[in-house]
Amino acid sequence: MEAAISNLPNTKHMLCLWHVLHDLIKFATGFLSNGKEFFNQFQKLFYISNIEEWEIVWRKLFGLINENEKVTKYMRNRLYSRKEKWGGPWTKSILNLGLRSTQRVEVTNRVVKLYVSSKTTIEDLIEKIEKVVDIQVIRYFSFDFFFFFDF
């Protein structure tokens, strides 16, 4: 990533929201008085566009962590110090085409690796990638269809 950033100095680097949340879950689970409320409030930080509003929600989170020094330090040193790379007010103006998570790419890479070996020809590779994408498209549209229509 550092090579890409150094070669494209005017490009804004954002953090993957899934990884921000996943890392916080791993770190903070067990230290929270109300984990569900904490993570619901935390996820708001991804989408709030006003800095003052964002800071209010950020401060509220500390009331939900039982004043745990380890979690407080993590949130201040790892998250707050890099808020410009993931927080709503700072990322709202960055062109990202709606992609704020690398999860779909990572899943696709994992699936492709299951079907591809060093003996795979380029034709087979393209065919297998098309099948994986077709399956993802069908799942995506099936979810939308069944989610929005009540039978």
JOTA-V790700 format. One record per backbone hydrogen bond with DSSP energy under -1.0 kcal/mol. NH is the residue of the N-H (numbers start at 1). CO is the residue of the C=O. If there is no record, write none. Layout:
nh=(NH:NH)
co=(CO:CO)
This chain:
nh=(5:6:7:8:11:15:17:20:21:22:23:24:25:26:27:28:29:31:33:38:39:40:41:42:43:45:46:47:48:54:55:56:57:58:59:60:61:63:64:68:72:73:74:75:76:77:78:79:80:81:82:83:85:86:87:88:91:92:94:99:106:107:108:109:110:111:112:113:114:116:120:125:126:127:128:129:130:131:132:133:134:135:136:137:138:139:140:141:142:143:144:145:146:147:148:149)
co=(1:2:3:4:8:85:100:16:17:18:19:20:21:22:23:24:25:28:64:34:35:36:37:38:39:42:43:44:44:50:51:52:53:54:55:56:57:60:61:65:68:69:70:71:72:73:74:74:75:76:79:80:82:83:83:45:87:88:91:96:102:103:104:105:106:107:108:109:110:112:117:121:122:123:124:125:126:127:128:129:130:131:132:133:134:135:136:137:138:139:140:141:142:143:144:145)
